Every structure is written in C-alpha cells, then in structure tokens.
Amino acid sequence: MPTHDLVDITIIGGGPTGLFARFYAGMRGASAQIIDALPQLGGQLTALYPEKYIFDVAGYPKVLAKDLVKALVEQSHQFGGKEFLNQEVTGLEERDGHFMLRTSEGNYPTRSIVIAAGIGAFSPRRLPQACAEPWYGRGIHDVVLNPDEFRGHCVVILGGGDSAFDWAHQLAGKATHVTLAHRSDRFRAHDATVAEVHRLAAEGRVEVLTFHELHDILSTGDRLTGVVLRGTKTKATREVPCDAVLPMLGYVSDLGELSTWGLSLEKDEIVVNSMMETGRPGIYAAGDVTTYPGKLKLIAAGFGEAATAVNQAVHWIYPDKKVAPGHSSNMAIFGQKDD
Ligand SMILES: Cc1cc2nc3c(=O)[nH]c(=O)nc-3n(C[C@H](O)[C@H](O)[C@H](O)COP(=O)(O)OP(=O)(O)OC[C@H]3O[C@@H](n4cnc5c(N)ncnc54)[C@H](O)[C@@H]3O)c2cc1C
C-alpha cells in the first residue's frame, strides 16, 4: 500500500465544502489534498441532484448543481492540490508529529485535517424485496445522473420523497410513461412538486399509485419487462409493464470509523466551536457534518465554515501565519497588489 507525500491539510470529502476548503488552503499557500469515498467530486450535488437548479448560492441567481461543482473544481484546482477518489478514509494515527490517514488504497501523512464528510459515506437505500437485488444496474437504477438516459423508456418510480417526485416531474416529458408508486398517501416531498405531479397525473402524463409497494419483478430472459405492485391495504396485485425501475428511497449514511476518532459527536454530527475545532487539536470540520447552535445545512454555510477551518488549520500548523487571510483582491498569488 503506497504512502503518499506529507501535505499540510488533508480534506476528507470532496463535496462543495471540501472543494472550497482546498481552494482556500491553496490561497493560503498550504499544500492540500482531498480524499473522497465516491468516484467523482461534488458530494451530494453530483451524487444526488446534478440536474437540479440551486437558487441560494451567493452570486448565482440560479445554477445547475453539476455546473456549480464544475466551477468549484476549477477554482479549487488552481493551486494543483490532488484528489484521491473511490476510497473511504477509515484509519487515523498520530506518528512522528503528524497525522496518518488510512484508506483501502494508501496511507496519507498530513499535518492537519479538515473533515468535510457531509452526511458521511452515503449510498442509496436498497429495496428490501429480495426479488429486486439481481436487477440492480440491469433495469433497476437507484441513482439518476442523466435523465436523458430514460428518454423513450417506460419508468416506474418507487418512493414518496423529494427525489421520487422530482424525477416523476422531470421524466414525464422524456419517458413514454411514468408511474409513481408509494406505500402510503403521505408524501415527504415539497408541496409544490407534489402539486405539479398531480397536475401531470390529471393530464394523464404520470400515474400516481398510493398504497402500493413492489411485490415482484417481471422479466423475459435477461430483460426486465415490468413490476408486480401490491396494494398495502387491499393486498391485491397488479402488473405494470416497464423497462426501468427507479427506487428513490433515500440514502443510508454513516460516519463509519470517523466516529471512533475521539471527536465530540452529537448523533452522527461533529460538534465544532466557532473556530471549527473538533475537540482534537489539528482536526477541524466544516459543512453538513458539523453541528453547533444555529447550524444551517446549506452550501452557503459550508463555504464560510470551510474558510474558517482552513485559516485556523494554517495558523495551527504555522503559528507565524495569521488566521485572517487578507483580501484575495489584493493578493500577489492572483497577480494583484495592495491598493
Ligand atoms: C436533493 C437535495 C437538494 C438540495 N438542495 C440544496 C439547495 O438548493 N441549496 C443548498 O444550500 N443546499 C441544498 N442541499 C444540501 C446540500 O447539498 C448540502 O448542504 C451540501 O452538499 C453539503 O456539502 P458538504 O461538502 O458539507 O457535504 P457533501 O456534499 O455531503 O459531501 C461530503 C463528501 O464526503 C465524502 N465522505 C464522507 N465520508 C467519507 C470518508 N470517510 N472518506 C472519504 N470520503 C468521505 C462523501 O462521499 C461526499 O462526497 C440539497 C440536498 C439535497 C439532497
């Protein structure tokens, strides 16, 4: 297992908070790298809602999640920090005056750590029905990255939350038919999206089946051809032909080994003070993974916390460097000079 070069700051998590943290580290002249469990950067924005518009990021009246990630990656790459993807950070040791992080792929020596692990290493909640398991990736898709993949397909969406309703709404114009089935008539989705899907249902463009759950998968040879849904109250079954099933059942997240590192925790969140300190010197946290009185789990909040965490980390590693970064508009690193 390779041991990588020692860096100043290792950021656990390449979501918006981690990406902005890497930019800030570079701006402060600190070497920094990101490690992420997912195969791509962007955290929840890339994994959960790349095609959705975000309206509350400063400076953007609206921006597609995937475009915000692209801009963050570009900004964060200016100073050349590396990223190591597809590997979850599990181990932490202190050795020879620095930390050593461990993943399944390597050892990462680092002077300080910024944990920007969001909701932890997360994965879509699997359908509990055993009949579904063999069809994942072959007709059952629990992540939709590109809605155009379902153009011309006949789709059944299972779930009653935001993702289920968002995709029912978005795919109505692309798929040949969309059925949304939910095990009750209580939805956890935004009221406006629920109303919009009901409007589409009234026009016959989406079918909404409440009190229904998956009972079986229909197939011909290797091809998924439909589902059998069963009424949760009536127990009656009905066959719904389709060639794509999208279970939108939320995500299972887990701080995993990070919860054994001696940090102050409240449920699955890291308690930080106003300096983003975690209770263990040299380890800071920022973004959705943190909690403190008044905490907002928003991209905008994560950006501010990333700046605070990195500036504190830089001062902790190099006490002669001030916490306050100065103004980027005056920085020589960007070719600017003091005015
Ligand atoms: C559908 C949806 C819509 C949203 N809309 C908005 C919105 O309009 N505006 C807004 O402000 N916010 C919105 N949010 C919330 C926003 O996405 C989060 O606040 C934001 O993603 C938090 O960023 P983060 O970088 O802190 O964490 P995340 O985006 O969760 O990224 C954390 C990263 O850390 C990685 N990680 C975790 N543990 C480990 C480990 N042990 N080792 C390696 N990697 C690890 C994960 O794989 C992940 O990539 C929305 C969320 C959802 C689900």
The ligand as an SDF file (V2000), in Angstrom:
LIG
                    3D

 53 58  0  0  0  0  0  0  0  0999 V2000
  -31.9580   16.8360   -3.2380 C   0  0  0  0  0  0  0  0  0  0  0  0
  -31.1620   17.8810   -2.4900 C   0  0  0  0  0  0  0  0  0  0  0  0
  -31.2870   19.2110   -2.8210 C   0  0  0  0  0  0  0  0  0  0  0  0
  -30.5520   20.1910   -2.1460 C   0  0  0  0  0  0  0  0  0  0  0  0
  -30.6990   21.4980   -2.4870 N   0  0  0  0  0  0  0  0  0  0  0  0
  -29.9660   22.4570   -1.8470 C   0  0  0  0  0  0  0  0  0  0  0  0
  -30.1130   23.8350   -2.1840 C   0  0  0  0  0  0  0  0  0  0  0  0
  -30.9180   24.2080   -3.0460 O   0  0  0  0  0  0  0  0  0  0  0  0
  -29.3220   24.7400   -1.5140 N   0  0  0  0  0  0  0  0  0  0  0  0
  -28.4310   24.3870   -0.5370 C   0  0  0  0  0  0  0  0  0  0  0  0
  -27.7320   25.2420    0.0140 O   0  0  0  0  0  0  0  0  0  0  0  0
  -28.2950   23.0700   -0.1950 N   0  0  0  0  0  0  0  0  0  0  0  0
  -29.0420   22.1140   -0.8080 C   0  0  0  0  0  0  0  0  0  0  0  0
  -28.9180   20.7940   -0.4550 N   0  0  0  0  0  0  0  0  0  0  0  0
  -27.9810   20.4720    0.6460 C   0  0  0  0  0  0  0  0  0  0  0  0
  -26.5360   20.4920    0.1310 C   0  0  0  0  0  0  0  0  0  0  0  0
  -26.4030   19.5810   -0.9520 O   0  0  0  0  0  0  0  0  0  0  0  0
  -25.5850   20.1520    1.2770 C   0  0  0  0  0  0  0  0  0  0  0  0
  -25.7180   21.1440    2.2740 O   0  0  0  0  0  0  0  0  0  0  0  0
  -24.1410   20.1040    0.7580 C   0  0  0  0  0  0  0  0  0  0  0  0
  -23.9660   19.0920   -0.2010 O   0  0  0  0  0  0  0  0  0  0  0  0
  -23.1700   19.8620    1.9200 C   0  0  0  0  0  0  0  0  0  0  0  0
  -21.8800   19.8540    1.3760 O   0  0  0  0  0  0  0  0  0  0  0  0
  -20.6610   19.0990    2.1030 P   0  0  0  0  0  0  0  0  0  0  0  0
  -19.4960   19.2840    1.2020 O   0  0  0  0  0  0  0  0  0  0  0  0
  -20.5990   19.5490    3.5090 O   0  0  0  0  0  0  0  0  0  0  0  0
  -21.1040   17.5710    2.1340 O   0  0  0  0  0  0  0  0  0  0  0  0
  -21.4470   16.5330    0.9590 P   0  0  0  0  0  0  0  0  0  0  0  0
  -21.9760   17.2210   -0.2400 O   0  0  0  0  0  0  0  0  0  0  0  0
  -22.3110   15.5050    1.6130 O   0  0  0  0  0  0  0  0  0  0  0  0
  -20.0350   15.8850    0.5800 O   0  0  0  0  0  0  0  0  0  0  0  0
  -19.3680   15.0860    1.5200 C   0  0  0  0  0  0  0  0  0  0  0  0
  -18.4210   14.1380    0.8060 C   0  0  0  0  0  0  0  0  0  0  0  0
  -17.6590   13.4610    1.7910 O   0  0  0  0  0  0  0  0  0  0  0  0
  -17.4380   12.1370    1.3660 C   0  0  0  0  0  0  0  0  0  0  0  0
  -17.1260   11.3030    2.5340 N   0  0  0  0  0  0  0  0  0  0  0  0
  -17.8520   11.1040    3.6350 C   0  0  0  0  0  0  0  0  0  0  0  0
  -17.2280   10.3050    4.4930 N   0  0  0  0  0  0  0  0  0  0  0  0
  -16.0490    9.9740    3.9210 C   0  0  0  0  0  0  0  0  0  0  0  0
  -14.9470    9.1670    4.3100 C   0  0  0  0  0  0  0  0  0  0  0  0
  -14.8940    8.5550    5.4960 N   0  0  0  0  0  0  0  0  0  0  0  0
  -13.9180    9.0280    3.4470 N   0  0  0  0  0  0  0  0  0  0  0  0
  -13.9110    9.6540    2.2470 C   0  0  0  0  0  0  0  0  0  0  0  0
  -14.9360   10.4380    1.8410 N   0  0  0  0  0  0  0  0  0  0  0  0
  -15.9800   10.6020    2.6650 C   0  0  0  0  0  0  0  0  0  0  0  0
  -18.7490   11.7420    0.7030 C   0  0  0  0  0  0  0  0  0  0  0  0
  -18.5370   10.6740   -0.2120 O   0  0  0  0  0  0  0  0  0  0  0  0
  -19.1340   13.0510   -0.0040 C   0  0  0  0  0  0  0  0  0  0  0  0
  -18.6750   13.1050   -1.3420 O   0  0  0  0  0  0  0  0  0  0  0  0
  -29.6540   19.8020   -1.1000 C   0  0  0  0  0  0  0  0  0  0  0  0
  -29.5140   18.4490   -0.7730 C   0  0  0  0  0  0  0  0  0  0  0  0
  -30.2570   17.5010   -1.4390 C   0  0  0  0  0  0  0  0  0  0  0  0
  -30.0980   16.0480   -1.0670 C   0  0  0  0  0  0  0  0  0  0  0  0
  1  2  1  0
  2  3  1  0
  2 52  2  0
  3  4  2  0
  4  5  1  0
  4 50  1  0
  5  6  2  0
  6  7  1  0
  6 13  1  0
  7  8  2  0
  7  9  1  0
  9 10  1  0
 10 11  2  0
 10 12  1  0
 12 13  2  0
 13 14  1  0
 14 15  1  0
 14 50  1  0
 15 16  1  0
 16 17  1  0
 16 18  1  0
 18 19  1  0
 18 20  1  0
 20 21  1  0
 20 22  1  0
 22 23  1  0
 23 24  1  0
 24 25  2  0
 24 26  1  0
 24 27  1  0
 27 28  1  0
 28 29  2  0
 28 30  1  0
 28 31  1  0
 31 32  1  0
 32 33  1  0
 33 34  1  0
 33 48  1  0
 34 35  1  0
 35 36  1  0
 35 46  1  0
 36 37  1  0
 36 45  1  0
 37 38  2  0
 38 39  1  0
 39 40  1  0
 39 45  2  0
 40 41  1  0
 40 42  2  0
 42 43  1  0
 43 44  2  0
 44 45  1  0
 46 47  1  0
 46 48  1  0
 48 49  1  0
 50 51  2  0
 51 52  1  0
 52 53  1  0
M  END
$$$$
